[in-house]
């Protein structure tokens, strides 16, 4: 019969005497959210941090080799008779700083960094168009694709060297110029490389070297092949093909490609799984998990009131300024007054007041940032 207090189900502490603990014995259920409460000085931190956490950390350090332990120093065993069922432990420091929505248990403990790395290394990529598993793309396949889809068109072969990083990159531009390249594509714009060239060091940039610009004719296949080889070497097995006339950019990788549709993905990287990175964040909420939308009910809390009675809340009391001059013009055009209840204002006039010329759907009212917090409500992001 299984022991009622098996170490698979409980962490058992026997005879804890650390600091002000008086020979405490306790069984803590595993895989549960457990809260230790008590008066100030009753020993909550001594039990959680100085006993359980300290013993877990000490046992972890003992798994290192003797050579590694000499650099870590020694850790004293806490004053406790016995602890059973103890797993690897994590302690999160209590902080009084302002709450940050981008900070989670995973980011604070840095476990999130290891998870992102794990997903990037063992994950399999599938095409969003066909659902097929991605395969690698050879240079011969890329050359065939260029011959079939860009024949007779002007193209630029780009080698990405900076992807979503900050810096001025003055030395990078200088080294690129010395290697014989004359143009780079910075944040979507092709620029000539000049002496002492640099970009804003505080902004995130994408920089690609323009390896070659040519017309994709049959007599240039040898030149295209040489340029592809150079671009793959510079871009770490990733290149972009830019069609000059349309501005369309296609990504080609030696690592991952959809065998049916021909679309390519970049090799998964830790940034792809980070909600704080522009390459992994949700485009709607920017990684925050919620979005703020203007609430119609807060803009017009009571449509039985008129504009004189502040029926449209952001406008406030009637006064002489440009906003109310425009409202008077609208009222004159649609034949209502400031004493008319909001519910009786013609729909076209109300749409013009709230949304402008082209009214979008409700809850997407355009307004100034000064009153945004007063009339907005947070909503869970429906995209991520």
C-alpha positions in Angstrom: 0.0 0.0 0.0 1.3 3.5 -0.9 2.4 5.5 2.1 -0.1 8.2 3.0 2.7 10.7 3.3 4.7 9.6 0.3 7.5 11.9 -0.8 5.8 11.9 -4.3 2.9 13.9 -2.7 4.5 15.8 0.2 7.6 17.8 1.2 8.1 16.7 4.8 10.1 18.9 7.2 11.0 17.5 10.6 12.5 19.4 13.5 13.2 22.8 11.8 15.0 25.1 14.3 16.4 27.8 12.0 16.4 31.3 13.5 13.2 31.6 15.6 11.6 28.3 14.6 10.9 26.1 17.6 11.4 22.5 16.4 8.7 22.8 13.7 7.6 19.7 11.7 5.3 20.1 8.7 4.1 18.3 5.6 3.6 20.5 2.5 1.6 19.0 -0.4 3.4 19.0 -3.7 2.1 20.5 -7.0 -0.2 22.8 -5.0 -0.2 26.5 -4.4 0.8 26.8 -0.7 0.7 30.0 1.3 2.5 30.4 4.7 0.8 33.0 6.9 1.4 34.3 10.4 2.3 37.2 12.6 5.4 39.2 12.0 8.3 37.3 13.5 6.5 34.0 13.6 9.0 32.3 11.3 7.4 32.4 7.8 10.6 33.4 6.0 12.7 31.2 8.2 10.7 28.2 7.1 10.3 29.1 3.4 13.6 30.6 2.6 16.2 29.8 5.3 15.1 26.2 5.7 13.3 24.7 2.6 14.9 26.9 -0.1 18.4 26.8 1.5 18.4 23.0 1.7 17.2 22.7 -1.9 19.9 25.1 -3.1 22.6 23.2 -1.0 21.6 19.9 -2.5 21.8 21.3 -6.0 25.3 22.6 -5.3 26.4 19.2 -4.1 25.6 17.8 -7.6 28.5 19.8 -9.0 32.0 18.4 -9.2 34.5 19.2 -6.5 36.3 21.4 -9.0 33.2 23.5 -9.6 32.3 23.7 -6.0 35.6 25.4 -5.0 34.5 28.5 -7.0 31.0 28.6 -5.4 32.1 28.5 -1.7 30.4 26.3 0.9 26.8 26.4 2.0 25.9 25.5 5.5 23.1 23.0 6.1 20.1 24.6 7.7 19.2 23.7 11.3 16.7 21.0 10.6 16.7 17.3 11.4 15.3 16.0 8.0 13.7 17.1 4.8 12.1 14.6 2.4 10.5 15.0 -1.0 12.4 18.2 -1.9 12.6 19.1 -5.6 14.8 21.7 -7.2 13.7 25.1 -5.9 13.4 28.6 -7.1 13.2 31.7 -4.8 11.8 34.9 -6.2 12.9 38.1 -4.3 10.2 40.3 -3.0 10.4 43.7 -4.7 8.6 46.9 -4.1 9.2 48.4 -7.5 6.3 49.4 -9.8 4.4 46.5 -11.5 5.5 45.8 -15.0 3.2 43.8 -17.3 6.2 42.4 -19.2 7.6 40.9 -16.0 6.4 37.4 -15.1 7.5 34.5 -12.9 9.2 33.1 -16.0 11.2 36.2 -16.8 12.1 37.0 -13.2 13.5 33.5 -12.6 15.0 33.4 -16.1 13.3 30.0 -16.7 11.6 31.7 -19.7 15.0 32.2 -21.4 15.7 28.4 -21.2 12.2 27.6 -22.4 12.6 29.9 -25.4 15.9 28.2 -26.2 14.4 24.8 -25.8 11.5 25.5 -28.2 13.8 27.1 -30.7 16.0 24.0 -30.8 13.5 21.1 -30.7 10.5 22.7 -32.4 9.3 21.6 -35.8 8.1 24.3 -38.2 5.0 23.8 -40.4 3.7 25.9 -43.2 0.8 28.2 -42.4 -0.5 27.8 -46.0 -0.4 24.0 -46.5 0.3 22.6 -43.1 3.3 20.7 -44.5 6.4 20.2 -42.4 9.1 22.6 -43.5 12.2 21.2 -45.3 15.6 22.6 -46.2 16.1 24.6 -49.4 19.2 24.0 -51.6 20.9 26.6 -53.7 19.9 24.7 -56.8 16.2 24.9 -55.8 16.5 28.6 -55.1 18.1 29.1 -58.5 15.3 27.3 -60.2 12.8 29.4 -58.3 14.4 32.6 -59.4 14.5 31.4 -63.0 10.8 30.5 -63.0 9.4 33.5 -61.0 11.8 36.4 -61.7 12.8 35.8 -65.3 13.4 39.1 -67.0 12.8 41.1 -63.8 15.2 43.3 -61.9 16.0 41.8 -58.5 18.3 42.5 -55.6 20.0 39.7 -53.6 20.2 40.7 -50.0 22.2 39.2 -47.1 20.7 40.0 -43.6 23.4 40.9 -41.1 21.4 42.7 -38.4 17.9 41.5 -37.4 16.0 43.5 -34.8 18.9 44.9 -32.8 19.9 48.4 -31.6 23.2 50.1 -32.3 24.8 52.7 -34.6 26.8 50.0 -36.6 29.4 52.5 -37.9 32.1 49.9 -37.8 29.8 47.4 -39.6 29.2 49.8 -42.5 32.9 50.6 -42.8 33.8 46.9 -42.9 31.1 46.2 -45.5 32.4 49.1 -47.6 36.0 47.7 -47.4 34.8 44.3 -48.6 33.6 46.0 -51.9 29.9 46.4 -51.3 28.4 49.8 -52.1 24.8 49.5 -50.9 22.8 48.4 -47.9 19.1 48.1 -47.1 18.4 49.7 -43.7 14.9 49.3 -42.3 13.4 48.7 -45.8 15.3 51.5 -47.6 18.3 50.9 -49.9 21.1 53.4 -49.2 24.6 54.0 -50.5 27.4 53.2 -48.0 29.2 56.5 -47.2 32.2 57.3 -45.0 31.3 57.4 -41.3 27.8 56.2 -42.0 25.8 55.2 -39.0 22.2 54.8 -37.8 20.3 55.8 -34.6 21.8 53.7 -31.9 18.7 53.8 -29.7 16.3 52.3 -32.3 15.9 48.7 -33.5 17.2 48.1 -37.0 17.1 45.5 -39.8 20.2 45.8 -42.0 20.9 43.8 -45.2 23.9 44.0 -47.5 23.0 44.4 -51.2 25.1 41.6 -52.6 24.0 42.0 -56.2 21.5 43.9 -58.3 20.7 42.5 -61.7 18.1 41.3 -64.2 17.3 37.6 -63.8 18.0 36.5 -67.4 19.2 33.1 -68.5 22.7 34.4 -69.4 23.2 35.6 -65.8 22.7 32.2 -64.0 26.4 31.8 -63.3 26.5 35.3 -61.7 23.3 34.7 -59.7 24.8 31.4 -58.4 27.9 33.2 -57.2 25.9 35.9 -55.6 23.7 33.4 -53.8 26.7 31.7 -52.4 28.2 35.0 -51.1 24.8 36.1 -49.7 24.2 32.8 -47.9 27.7 33.0 -46.4 27.2 36.5 -45.2 23.6 36.0 -44.0 24.2 32.8 -42.1 22.3 30.6 -44.6 19.5 33.2 -44.9 18.9 35.5 -47.9 16.2 37.9 -49.2 15.3 38.4 -52.8 13.9 41.9 -53.5 11.9 42.5 -56.7 12.8 46.1 -57.5 9.7 47.1 -59.4 7.1 45.8 -56.9 9.2 46.0 -53.8 8.1 42.5 -52.8 10.6 40.6 -50.6 10.8 36.9 -50.3 12.8 35.0 -47.7 14.9 32.0 -48.6 16.6 29.7 -46.1 18.9 26.7 -46.5 17.2 25.4 -43.5 13.4 25.5 -43.7 11.0 25.7 -46.7 7.5 24.5 -47.5 7.9 21.9 -50.2 4.4 22.5 -51.7 4.0 26.3 -51.8 7.7 27.3 -51.7 7.5 29.8 -48.9 10.4 29.9 -46.5 10.8 30.5 -42.8 13.7 31.6 -40.8 15.3 29.0 -38.5 13.4 29.2 -35.2 15.3 31.4 -32.7 14.7 32.3 -29.1 13.4 35.7 -30.2 10.5 34.0 -32.1 9.1 32.7 -28.7 9.5 36.0 -26.8 6.6 38.2 -26.2 9.1 41.0 -25.6 10.7 40.7 -29.0 9.3 42.3 -32.2 9.7 38.9 -33.9 7.7 36.9 -31.4 5.2 39.5 -29.9 1.6 39.6 -30.7 0.9 42.4 -33.3 -2.3 43.4 -31.6 -1.3 43.8 -27.9 2.5 44.0 -28.4 3.0 41.2 -25.9 1.0 42.7 -23.1 -1.9 40.2 -23.3 -4.6 42.9 -23.3 -5.6 46.0 -25.3 -7.4 49.2 -24.4 -10.5 50.1 -26.4 -12.7 53.1 -26.1 -16.1 52.2 -24.6 -19.1 53.7 -26.2 -21.0 53.4 -22.8 -18.4 55.5 -21.1 -18.4 58.2 -23.9 -22.3 58.4 -23.7 -23.2 57.0 -20.3 -26.8 58.4 -20.5 -28.2 59.1 -23.9 -31.3 60.8 -22.4 -29.0 63.8 -21.5 -28.2 66.5 -23.9 -24.9 68.1 -24.8 -25.8 70.9 -22.4 -26.0 68.3 -19.7 -22.7 66.7 -20.7 -24.4 63.8 -22.4 -21.3 63.2 -24.4 -18.9 63.0 -21.5 -15.5 63.8 -23.1 -16.7 67.2 -24.3 -17.6 68.4 -20.8 -19.5 71.6 -20.1 -20.4 73.8 -23.1 -17.9 76.7 -23.6 -16.5 78.9 -26.3 -13.8 77.0 -28.1 -13.1 75.4 -31.5 -14.6 72.0 -30.6 -18.0 73.5 -29.7 -17.9 75.8 -32.7 -17.7 72.7 -34.8 -20.5 71.1 -32.8 -22.7 74.2 -33.5 -22.0 73.9 -37.2 -23.0 70.2 -37.1 -26.1 71.0 -35.1 -27.1 73.7 -37.5 -26.6 71.4 -40.5 -28.6 68.5 -39.1 -31.3 70.6 -37.3 -30.8 69.8 -33.6 -29.7 71.9 -30.6 -27.5 71.4 -27.6 -30.6 70.8 -25.6 -31.6 67.8 -27.7 -31.1 64.4 -25.9 -28.3 62.4 -27.4 -30.7 59.7 -28.3 -32.7 62.1 -30.5 -29.6 63.4 -32.4 -29.8 62.1 -36.0 -27.6 59.0 -36.5 -25.5 60.7 -39.2 -24.8 63.6 -37.0 -23.9 61.4 -34.0 -21.5 59.4 -36.2 -19.9 62.5 -37.4 -19.4 63.8 -33.9 -18.0 60.5 -32.5 -16.2 58.9 -35.4 -15.5 61.6 -38.0 -16.2 61.3 -41.7 -15.9 57.5 -42.0 -17.4 55.9 -38.9 -15.8 52.5 -37.9 -17.4 49.9 -35.7 -18.4 50.9 -32.2 -15.8 50.7 -29.4 -13.2 52.1 -31.8 -13.9 55.8 -31.1 -11.0 58.1 -32.0 -10.1 60.6 -29.3 -7.2 62.4 -27.7 -4.8 60.7 -25.3 -5.8 63.2 -22.6 -9.2 61.7 -22.2 -8.4 58.1 -23.4 -7.9 56.7 -19.9 -11.2 58.1 -18.7 -13.3 56.4 -21.4 -11.2 53.2 -22.2 -11.6 49.7 -20.8 -9.0 46.9 -20.9 -10.0 43.8 -22.9 -8.2 40.5 -23.3 -6.4 40.3 -26.6 -8.3 38.1 -29.0 -5.3 37.6 -31.3 -2.8 35.9 -29.0 
